Amino acid sequence: MVTRSNRYPLLIDPQEQGMEWIKNKYAESFDPKLCQSTLKNKRFKDFILRYCLEEGKTLLIVGIENEVDQILDPILEK
């Protein structure tokens, strides 16, 4: 479902199994498309998010607790 979806996949991953799968998938293929960040990163909004969207990179956001930042709402609505 994640690899064949027409939309951006959203994984809610409390046991971190999905995160490990994603990291292993990109490590095996030597694919430099994986970007990893937290919402608390100072460069997240200005650089990381924009760069990943413009370049078609996969963005793995780690450490989200209860609420997702509002800046991601338009992306998640797709």
TIRO-2110 file (N, C-alpha, C; in Angstrom, 1 decimal):
// TIRO-2110
0.8, -1.2, 0.0, N, 1, A
0.0, 0.0, 0.0, CA, 1, A
0.9, 1.3, 0.0, C, 1, A
2.0, 1.2, 0.7, N, 2, A
2.8, 2.4, 0.8, CA, 2, A
3.5, 2.6, -0.5, C, 2, A
4.0, 1.6, -1.2, N, 3, A
4.8, 1.8, -2.4, CA, 3, A
3.9, 2.0, -3.6, C, 3, A
2.7, 1.6, -3.6, N, 4, A
1.8, 1.7, -4.8, CA, 4, A
0.7, 2.8, -4.6, C, 4, A
0.7, 3.6, -3.7, N, 5, A
-0.3, 4.6, -3.4, CA, 5, A
-0.1, 5.8, -4.3, C, 5, A
-1.2, 6.3, -4.8, N, 6, A
-1.2, 7.5, -5.6, CA, 6, A
-1.1, 8.8, -4.7, C, 6, A
-1.4, 8.6, -3.4, N, 7, A
-1.3, 9.7, -2.5, CA, 7, A
-0.1, 9.6, -1.6, C, 7, A
0.1, 10.6, -0.8, N, 8, A
1.2, 10.5, 0.2, CA, 8, A
0.8, 9.6, 1.3, C, 8, A
1.6, 8.5, 1.5, N, 9, A
1.2, 7.6, 2.6, CA, 9, A
1.5, 8.2, 4.0, C, 9, A
0.7, 8.0, 5.0, N, 10, A
0.9, 8.4, 6.3, CA, 10, A
0.9, 7.2, 7.2, C, 10, A
2.0, 6.9, 7.9, N, 11, A
2.1, 5.8, 8.8, CA, 11, A
2.0, 6.3, 10.2, C, 11, A
1.1, 5.7, 11.0, N, 12, A
1.1, 5.9, 12.4, CA, 12, A
1.7, 4.7, 13.0, C, 12, A
2.9, 4.9, 13.6, N, 13, A
3.8, 3.8, 13.9, CA, 13, A
4.2, 3.8, 15.4, C, 13, A
3.4, 3.4, 16.3, N, 14, A
3.8, 3.4, 17.7, CA, 14, A
4.9, 2.4, 18.1, C, 14, A
5.0, 1.3, 17.4, N, 15, A
6.0, 0.3, 17.7, CA, 15, A
7.2, 0.5, 16.8, C, 15, A
7.2, 1.5, 15.9, N, 16, A
8.4, 1.8, 15.1, CA, 16, A
8.7, 0.7, 14.1, C, 16, A
7.8, -0.2, 13.8, N, 17, A
8.1, -1.2, 12.8, CA, 17, A
8.1, -0.7, 11.4, C, 17, A
7.2, 0.3, 11.1, N, 18, A
7.1, 0.9, 9.8, CA, 18, A
8.4, 1.8, 9.6, C, 18, A
8.9, 2.4, 10.6, N, 19, A
10.1, 3.3, 10.5, CA, 19, A
11.3, 2.4, 10.1, C, 19, A
11.4, 1.2, 10.7, N, 20, A
12.5, 0.3, 10.4, CA, 20, A
12.3, -0.2, 9.0, C, 20, A
11.1, -0.5, 8.6, N, 21, A
10.9, -1.0, 7.2, CA, 21, A
11.3, 0.0, 6.2, C, 21, A
10.9, 1.3, 6.4, N, 22, A
11.3, 2.4, 5.5, CA, 22, A
12.8, 2.5, 5.4, C, 22, A
13.4, 2.6, 6.6, N, 23, A
14.9, 2.8, 6.6, CA, 23, A
15.6, 1.6, 5.9, C, 23, A
15.1, 0.4, 6.1, N, 24, A
15.7, -0.8, 5.5, CA, 24, A
15.5, -0.8, 4.0, C, 24, A
14.3, -0.3, 3.6, N, 25, A
14.0, -0.3, 2.1, CA, 25, A
14.9, 0.7, 1.4, C, 25, A
15.1, 1.8, 2.0, N, 26, A
16.0, 2.8, 1.3, CA, 26, A
17.5, 2.4, 1.5, C, 26, A
17.8, 1.8, 2.5, N, 27, A
19.2, 1.3, 2.7, CA, 27, A
19.6, 0.2, 1.7, C, 27, A
18.7, -0.7, 1.5, N, 28, A
19.0, -1.8, 0.5, CA, 28, A
19.1, -1.3, -0.9, C, 28, A
18.3, -0.3, -1.3, N, 29, A
18.4, 0.1, -2.7, CA, 29, A
19.4, 1.3, -2.9, C, 29, A
20.1, 1.7, -1.8, N, 30, A
21.0, 2.8, -1.9, CA, 30, A
20.4, 4.0, -2.5, C, 30, A
19.1, 4.2, -2.2, N, 31, A
18.3, 5.3, -2.7, CA, 31, A
18.5, 6.6, -1.8, C, 31, A
19.1, 7.6, -2.4, N, 32, A
19.3, 8.8, -1.6, CA, 32, A
18.0, 9.7, -1.4, C, 32, A
16.9, 9.1, -1.7, N, 33, A
15.6, 9.9, -1.6, CA, 33, A
15.1, 10.0, -0.2, C, 33, A
15.6, 9.4, 0.8, N, 34, A
15.1, 9.4, 2.1, CA, 34, A
15.7, 10.6, 2.9, C, 34, A
14.8, 11.5, 3.4, N, 35, A
15.2, 12.6, 4.3, CA, 35, A
14.5, 12.3, 5.6, C, 35, A
15.3, 12.5, 6.7, N, 36, A
14.7, 12.3, 8.0, CA, 36, A
14.9, 13.5, 8.9, C, 36, A
13.8, 13.9, 9.6, N, 37, A
13.9, 15.1, 10.4, CA, 37, A
12.8, 15.0, 11.5, C, 37, A
12.9, 16.0, 12.4, N, 38, A
11.9, 16.1, 13.4, CA, 38, A
11.2, 17.5, 13.2, C, 38, A
10.0, 17.6, 13.8, N, 39, A
9.3, 18.9, 13.7, CA, 39, A
10.0, 20.0, 14.4, C, 39, A
10.9, 19.7, 15.4, N, 40, A
11.6, 20.6, 16.2, CA, 40, A
12.8, 21.2, 15.5, C, 40, A
13.2, 20.6, 14.4, N, 41, A
14.4, 21.0, 13.6, CA, 41, A
14.2, 22.5, 13.2, C, 41, A
15.2, 23.3, 13.4, N, 42, A
15.0, 24.7, 13.0, CA, 42, A
14.9, 24.9, 11.5, C, 42, A
15.4, 24.1, 10.7, N, 43, A
15.4, 24.2, 9.3, CA, 43, A
14.2, 23.4, 8.7, C, 43, A
13.4, 22.8, 9.5, N, 44, A
12.3, 22.0, 8.9, CA, 44, A
11.4, 22.7, 8.0, C, 44, A
10.8, 23.8, 8.4, N, 45, A
9.8, 24.5, 7.6, CA, 45, A
10.4, 25.2, 6.4, C, 45, A
11.5, 25.9, 6.7, N, 46, A
12.1, 26.7, 5.6, CA, 46, A
12.9, 25.9, 4.6, C, 46, A
13.5, 24.8, 4.9, N, 47, A
14.4, 24.1, 4.0, CA, 47, A
14.0, 22.6, 3.8, C, 47, A
13.9, 21.9, 4.8, N, 48, A
13.7, 20.4, 4.7, CA, 48, A
12.4, 20.1, 4.0, C, 48, A
11.3, 20.6, 4.5, N, 49, A
10.0, 20.3, 3.9, CA, 49, A
9.9, 20.8, 2.5, C, 49, A
10.3, 22.0, 2.2, N, 50, A
10.2, 22.5, 0.8, CA, 50, A
11.1, 21.7, -0.1, C, 50, A
12.3, 21.4, 0.3, N, 51, A
13.3, 20.6, -0.5, CA, 51, A
12.7, 19.2, -0.9, C, 51, A
12.1, 18.5, 0.1, N, 52, A
11.6, 17.2, -0.1, CA, 52, A
10.4, 17.2, -1.1, C, 52, A
9.5, 18.2, -0.9, N, 53, A
8.4, 18.3, -1.8, CA, 53, A
8.8, 18.7, -3.2, C, 53, A
9.7, 19.6, -3.4, N, 54, A
10.1, 20.0, -4.7, CA, 54, A
10.9, 19.0, -5.4, C, 54, A
11.7, 18.2, -4.7, N, 55, A
12.6, 17.2, -5.3, CA, 55, A
12.0, 15.8, -5.4, C, 55, A
10.8, 15.6, -4.8, N, 56, A
10.1, 14.3, -4.8, CA, 56, A
10.8, 13.3, -3.8, C, 56, A
11.4, 13.8, -2.8, N, 57, A
12.1, 13.0, -1.8, CA, 57, A
11.1, 12.5, -0.8, C, 57, A
11.4, 11.3, -0.2, N, 58, A
10.6, 10.8, 0.9, CA, 58, A
11.1, 11.5, 2.2, C, 58, A
10.1, 11.9, 3.0, N, 59, A
10.4, 12.6, 4.2, CA, 59, A
9.9, 11.8, 5.4, C, 59, A
10.7, 11.4, 6.3, N, 60, A
10.4, 10.6, 7.4, CA, 60, A
10.5, 11.6, 8.6, C, 60, A
9.3, 11.9, 9.2, N, 61, A
9.3, 12.8, 10.4, CA, 61, A
9.2, 11.9, 11.6, C, 61, A
10.2, 12.0, 12.5, N, 62, A
10.2, 11.2, 13.7, CA, 62, A
9.9, 12.0, 14.9, C, 62, A
9.4, 11.4, 15.9, N, 63, A
9.2, 12.0, 17.2, CA, 63, A
7.9, 12.9, 17.3, C, 63, A
6.9, 12.6, 16.5, N, 64, A
5.6, 13.3, 16.6, CA, 64, A
4.9, 12.6, 17.8, C, 64, A
4.5, 13.4, 18.7, N, 65, A
3.8, 12.8, 19.9, CA, 65, A
2.3, 12.8, 19.7, C, 65, A
1.6, 13.9, 19.9, N, 66, A
0.1, 13.9, 19.9, CA, 66, A
-0.5, 14.7, 18.8, C, 66, A
0.2, 15.8, 18.4, N, 67, A
-0.4, 16.6, 17.4, CA, 67, A
0.6, 16.9, 16.3, C, 67, A
0.1, 17.0, 15.1, N, 68, A
0.9, 17.3, 13.9, CA, 68, A
0.9, 18.8, 13.7, C, 68, A
2.0, 19.3, 13.3, N, 69, A
2.1, 20.8, 13.1, CA, 69, A
1.1, 21.2, 11.9, C, 69, A
0.5, 22.3, 12.1, N, 70, A
-0.5, 22.8, 11.1, CA, 70, A
0.1, 23.0, 9.7, C, 70, A
1.4, 23.2, 9.6, N, 71, A
2.0, 23.4, 8.3, CA, 71, A
1.9, 22.2, 7.4, C, 71, A
1.7, 21.0, 8.0, N, 72, A
1.6, 19.8, 7.3, CA, 72, A
0.1, 19.5, 6.8, C, 72, A
-0.9, 20.2, 7.3, N, 73, A
-2.3, 20.0, 7.0, CA, 73, A
-2.5, 19.9, 5.5, C, 73, A
-2.1, 20.9, 4.7, N, 74, A
-2.3, 20.9, 3.2, CA, 74, A
-1.7, 19.6, 2.6, C, 74, A
-0.6, 19.2, 3.1, N, 75, A
0.1, 18.0, 2.5, CA, 75, A
-0.7, 16.8, 2.8, C, 75, A
-1.1, 16.7, 4.1, N, 76, A
-1.8, 15.5, 4.5, CA, 76, A
-3.2, 15.4, 3.9, C, 76, A
-3.8, 16.5, 3.6, N, 77, A
-5.1, 16.5, 2.9, CA, 77, A
-5.1, 15.9, 1.5, C, 77, A
-3.9, 15.9, 0.9, N, 78, A
-3.8, 15.3, -0.4, CA, 78, A
-4.0, 13.8, -0.3, C, 78, A
END
